[in-house]
Amino acid sequence: MSKTSQKAKKLMMGLVQKEASLSANSTTCVALYQPKAPAALKKLSKVENDK
């Protein structure tokens, strides 16, 4: 491999790792917050246990 190709590969690996860590950290906070479903949604449920 040429030096340019190696530098490009190293740069892309760094960018992908940085983006993956940012995405993982940002979605974790959202996953912890789950708002309560409105009571009006119960009538749309197809599961008998929810009625």
N, C-alpha and C positions, 0 to 999 in steps of 0.2 A: 504494500500500500504506500501511496505517496504521503508526504508530510501534510499536504492540504487535506487529503481524505481523512487522515487520522485526526487532524484538528477539527474537522467538520463533525466527525463521529463523536468526539469528546464533547463538543459544544452541544450537539443534539441530545446526548445522554444527560448532560447537566440540565438542559431545559426541560426534558421530560421528567426527570426526578423532581425538579423544583415545582413543576406544575402539578405532579401527582401529590406531592406533600401539601400544597396549597389547597387542592381540591378535597383531599381527604380531611383536612382540618376544617374546612368550611362546611362540608356536608354533615359532619358529626354533630355540630351544634343544632342544626335543623332537625336531625333525626331524633333528638331528645325532646323536642317540643311537639306534642301531638294534641291539638285542640280537641275539646269534647265535641262529639257529633251532635247536631241538633235533634230534638225529639221528632221533628217532621220526617227525618230520614228513616225512622223505624217502619213507617207504613210502606216504604219502597223495598224493604228487605224481602228476599225470597227464602230466608232461613226461618223456620217455624219457631225456633228457640228465642228469637229476638222480639216476637210479637207479644 
